Amino acid sequence: MLRTHTCGQLKDEEIGEEVTLCGWVNSRRDHGKLIFIDLRDRYGITQIIFLPKPNAATYELAKKLRNEDVIKIIGTVNHRPKKTENPKLSTGLIEIEAQELNILSAAEDLPFSIEDDIEAGEEIRLTHRYLDLRRTPVYQKLVLRHKLNQGFRDFLNAKEFLEIETPFLTKSTPEGARDYLVPSRLQPNKFYALPQSPQLFKQILMVSGIDKYYQVVRCFRDEDLRRDRQPEFTQLDMELSFLEEEDIYSLTENMMAEVFSKCLGVKLKTPFLRISHQEASKKHNSDKPDLGEGGYRFLWVTDFPLFEYNDGEKKWQSCHHPFTSPKEEDIPNLDKKDLSKIKARSYDLILNGSEIASGSIRIHSSSLQEKIFSILGISKEEAEQKFGFLLRSFKYGVPPHGGIAFGLDRMYAIISGSESIRDVIAFPKTQKGSCLLSDAPSYVKDGQLKDLYLKLIKEEE
């Protein structure tokens, strides 16, 4: 290692030791015969002092330092003079008297200052995201994200869940948002799709006998963007076998209570409030009302309608996805003309008036699934084309199963008090779907298109 300690590590126990630190110049103060540097890394800040004697060369080199230069210093740990201690810093009792200085990388003029509170606009900050991430408030949101991710994993691992990855290159099954398509070079004129969710694969894992599955997974939806949407986003995805709705409610509430306590020091009140979709819509004119007081205000919305009527296409369509099970008592009513009163075994989790999770108990009966497809106007041929690999697995013994998926970006934005989910994503995209850092999406060479049997057309065509 180039360093013996980090910039947030040294205390008065190390006084008298020779140490080596590396980091960024956070600030430089020239007091004539004394030069002070605040040296920064992700762990904290340490004050460095440069004296003209006996290390004149080091002192002269320190005069040339600029903010954000990356340096290495070797020096002795001293106690700060009385009344100059800084209780705001973990290293505030000490300073390092530098004997050697090595400039590892010089920084050019910055497009904006690396300060906690800056007036730089989002566009310039996202263009230079590597600088933005050096700012403590932005960095701390990634730390929070890491801690919460780890907390969820620890809880689910202790409950004997298996974390299993599902494919990114999969079959296009357009439902809801548009798919992102990926052309195949090896199979001309065929396309993969990036998953909008792992829905089909996690159900197949239940058919496989996995019993308890979870995944922190990237999902992709080609839809109009806003502050709480990104074209690629992260879900905590879960699926379980041999369960009912109450099991999902209990598991989720216990998980949230434990993770919020361990990671945030927040005690949640459980069980969470519950309200039916009908009551929420009628009394509060919203399917995600904010009813609580205080964390974090959690609320279950239940008993969603299974179908909604599309006046334009003159047909019934799923309110969620076609694998959501109807309520047991409503199954005999599937032959009726008016299906608006049939309830789904689905549920949403609301936090402070925003939906952060959604799930349902799935259909595990092949005959019931065929009935739902028929109502939705999905022929056997179309069902086979879109969902064949799931339906084939249903011929060989399917456990009752269900699950829930949490929108982690949206949840973390709420928890951290961020105005946009872009604030809690390391490298987010703009509302136009652009990555200002990498300049994606971008044009590619004609040879790459030729390899994929693709040809560009003019926009007006």
N, C-alpha and C positions, 0 to 999 in steps of 0.2 A: 504493500500500500504506500502511496505517496505521502500519507499523513499518519500521525500517531493518534490524533484525536479529531473530533468534529468541532464545529464552531458553537455548539450548544452544550458542550460536555464539561469544560474545565471549571473547577471551583477552587476554594482556598486549600483543599487537600493536596492539590498539585503544585502549590507555591514552591518555587526553587527548582522545579523540573525543567529540563529542556524538551521542547515539544515541536512538532511539525504540523502546521495547519494548511489546508487548501480551501479556496473558496473565491467568491466574487467580492470586489470592492463595493461595499454598500454606500460608503461616504468617505470623504477625505477632508480633514481639517488641518490646515497649516498654521501653526502658532509661532512662526518664526524659527526658533531653535528646536521646536518640537513639532512632529507630524503625527497625527492620529488617523488611523484607518479603522473603520468598522468592517470587519470581515464577515461575510455571510455565506452560509450554506443552508440546506433544508432543515437543519437541526437547531439553528439559532445564529447569534451574532457574538463575536468576540472582538474586544478592542485591542488594537495593536499600536504600540508606540515606537517611533523611530527617532533615535538620538543622533546628533552629528558626530559624537565621539562615543565609543572608539570605532564605530562602523560607518565611516564617512561615505564609502561607496554605496552602502545600502541606503543611507539617508538620502543621498543625491538621487538614487533610482526611485525612491519613494516619492520624490517631488513630481515625477512624471506620471504617477498613477492617475487613472480616471475611473469614474464610476463604471462598474460592470467588467473591468479588467479581471481576468482570472489569474490568481497569484498563488505562490507557495511561499510560506515564511517558516524560518526556523528561529526560535527564540526561547527566552526564559520566562516562566510564569511568575509574576510579581503581584503582591497585593496592591490594589489601587490606593492612592493617597486618601487620607481621611477626608470625608465630605465630598468625595468624587465618585463614591459607589453608586451604582445604578440598580435599584431594587426591581426595576421592570424587566431586567434581563436575568436569565438563569446563570449567566457568567458575569453578573454585575459587580462581583467582589474582586475580580482579578483583571489584569491586563497582561499582554505579552510584550516584552522588550525584544524587538527584532534584531537578530544578528545577521541573518541572511534573507535575501528577497529574490525570488525568481518569478518573472512575469511569464506565465504559461501561455496566455492568449490575451492580446489587446483588443479592447472594444472600441468600435467606431461611435460617432455621435448617435444617441438613442432617439428613436421616433417618439417616445414618450418616457417619462420618468418611472422608475421602478419604485412606486410608492403605494401605500395602502389606499389612499384616496386620490384619484386622478380624474381629470376631466376629459381624458381621451375617449373618443367615440368607439362604439363596438366594432366598427369596420376596421379601424386601424389596429385595434387590440387583437382581433381575430386574424388579421394578416400577419401580425407578429406574435402569434399565440405563445411562442417559446419565451418571449419577454413577459407577457401577461401572466404566465404560470409562475414566474418568479415572485409575483406579488403575494404577500401572505394571505389575504382574504381568498384569492383564487386557489392557491395551493391548499389551503385548509379545507376547501370544499372537496377536493380530491381525497384528502386524508379522511374526511367524514365518510365519503363514499366507500373507501376501502374498509373502514371499520365496520360499517353497516353490512357490506357484502360478507365480510368475514363472520359477523355475528349471525347472519341468516344461515350461512354454511354450517357453522358450529352447531346451531340448534337442530337443523335438519339431519346432520350426520349423527347426532346423538339419538335421533328418532329412527335410525336405521334406514334413512333414505339413501339411494344411490345417485350420485351425480353422473349423468350420462349425456354425452354430446350427440346431437342429431345433425343431419347433413345441412350444409348451406346451399349446395347445388342440388336442387330437387325438382319435382314436377310442378308445372304451373297448374294451379287449381283456383282460378280467379273467383274470389268471394269477397265482396266489400271493396277494398282498395285495389288499385292496379298492382300487378306484380312487376318487380324488376326482372328483366329477362337477360339471360347470358347465353350467347350463341355457342354451339358446340362445334369445334374444329374437326373432331373425329367422326361426327355424324352430321353431315351437311344438312342445313335447313331445319335442324332441330334445335330446341332451346331448353336450357335449364331455367328455373326461376329461383330467386332468393326468397327464403321463407318469410311470410307475413307472421307466422307463429309456427311452433313445432307441433301443431295440433294433431295431425294424423300420426306422426311418429310416436308421440307420447302415448296415444291410445294403443298403438301397436305394441309398445313396451308393456302395457298392461296385459294385452293378449299373450305376451311372451312370459308372463309370470313374474315380472320385476317387482310388482306390488307397490313399491314406493319409489318414485323418481323425482328428481329436481334438476334444474339446470339454470345457470346464469347465462342467458343466451342473447345473441344479437338477432334482431328481427328487422324486416325491411318492408316498407310500404310506400308506394309511389302515389302520394296524395298531397293536396295543398297543405302548406306548412303554416304553423303559427307558433306562438311562444311555448306552448306545451306539446309541440310535435316536432319530430325530426325524421328524415327519411330512413335513417338507421337508428335503432333505439335498443335498449336493454331491458329484458324481462327476467324476473325470477319466476320460472315456470315450474309447476308442480302437478303431479298426477298420482292418484292412489286407487287401489282396488278394495272392493268389499267395504264400501262406506256409504253414508248418507250425508245430507246437507249439514246436520249438526256436527258431524266429525270435522268438516271443513271449517265451520265457524270456530269450534273449540281449538283446533290446531292453529288457525291463523291468529286468534286472540292470544293464545299462549306464546306463540312465536313473537308477535309484536311486543307483548309485555316484557318478555325476557330480553329481547334485543334492545328495546328502548331503555330498559333499566341498565343493562351492562354497558351499552355504547354511548348513551346520552345522559344517563343519570336521571331519567324521567320515569315516574311511576304512572302507568296507564290504568284507568278504571275499566275493569272488565266485569261482566260481559259487555260488549259494545251494544249501543242502541240498535234496534231494528225497525224498519218501516217498509210496508209493501210499496211496490211501484205505483199502484193505483192511488194509495193515500198520499204518496210523495207528489205525484202529478196533480192531484186534486187540491190538496191543501197548500202546497208550496210551489206549484207550477214549475217543478224541476224534478228530474230523476236523479239528481245528486244534491239534495238540499244540505245546508249547513245548519244543523240543529243543536249541536253541543255547545258547551262552555269550556273555556280554558284554551291539545296535542295531537294541542293535538286532538282534534275532535273526530273520532271514528264513528262510522255509521254503516250498517248493512242495509242495502236496498234489495228486497226479495220479491218473489212472485211476479216476475216480468211476464208480459204476454209472450207466447211462443211464436205467434205469427202477426204480421201486419199486412194490410191490403194495399197493394200498389195500384192506385187508380189509373195511372198512365198505361201500365201493361195489363191491367185487368186480371190480376192474379195475386195469390197469397205468397208472401216471402218470409224467410226466417228473420226474426228480430236479432238473433245472434248468429249462430251457424247451424247447419242442418243436422248436427250430431247431438244437439241439446235435447235432453229427454223431457217430454211433457209430464205434468203431475200425474200420478197414478190414477187419481179419480177422474182425470180429464181424458184419459185414453179412449173410453167408450164414446166420447163426443167428437172424435176425429172425423166421423162420417157426416157430421152436420154441415149445413151450408155456411153458417156464420161461425167462424173459428176465432173470433176476436176475444172470446172469454176463456180460451184455453190457456192455462198458465204453464210457464216453463220452470223447470227445476234449476233455475239460474240465480245468480247473486252477484252484486257489485259491492265492493268496499270503497267507502267514501272517506276522504281525509280533508277536513276544512273546506268542504264544498267542491272537491275535485275527485273524480274517479281515479283510484290508484290501483285497483285490482278488479278482475272480473273472472267468473268461472261458472261451471255448471256440472250437474250430474249428466253423464253421457248415456246415449242409447246403446244398450248392449244386446238387444234382440234384433236379429236380421229381419224378421217380418215387420217389426215396428219401424225399423229404418227404411224399409221399402215403402211403407205406408207414408212416411213423412216425405220421402222423395216424390211420391206420386202427387201428394198435395201441392208440393212446390213446383210441379210440372217438370221434374227431372226424370227423363226416361231411363230405362235400364241401361240403354246404350250410353247415354250421357253420364250416368252415375259410374258406369264401368270405366269410361274414359277419364273422368276426373278423379275418382276415389277408388278405383279398382283394387289397388294393392291393400287398402284398408278393408274393403268389403270382403275380399278373399280370405283375409285372416279371420274374419268373423265366422267363418264356416267351421272353425276348429276349437270352439269353446272360448267364450268371452266372459270374464268376470265383471260384475257390476263395478263401475269405476267413475271417477269424476276428478275434477281438479280446479285449479285457480292459477292465474298469471298476474304478477304484479308489475306495473310500469315503474321500474326503479328510477329512471331519470326524473319523471314527474314527482314521485314520492320524495326523492332527495332534494329537488328544488323547493318543495314545500317545507321540508324539515330545516333546510339551511336558510330559509327566508329569501330565496333568489327570485328575481322577477321573471326569469326565463330558464327553461331546462338547458339552454346552451351554457349557462353558468356552471353547471355541474358535470359537463362532458368535457373531456380533455381536449378534443379536437372537433368541435361542432360545425355544423353547416348553417348557412344563412337561411332566411325564409324563402329564398329562391333555390335552395338546394345546392349552393356553391360552397366549396371549401376554400376560403380566401387564403389559407396558408399554402396549400398545395396546388391551387388553381384548378381544382377538379369541379365539374367534368371538363374534359378538354378534347380537342381533336386528336385523332390518331393517324398514323401513316397509311397510305393506300395499301401497302403490302400486308398490313395487319388485317385490314378489311377483306382483302382477297383471300387470305388464309381461312377466313370465316364465311366465305361465300356471301359477303355483304357488299352492297353498293349504296352510296349516299345519293339522296335526291334533294333537289333544291327545295327550300322552305315553302315557296309558293305552290309547289307541286303536291 
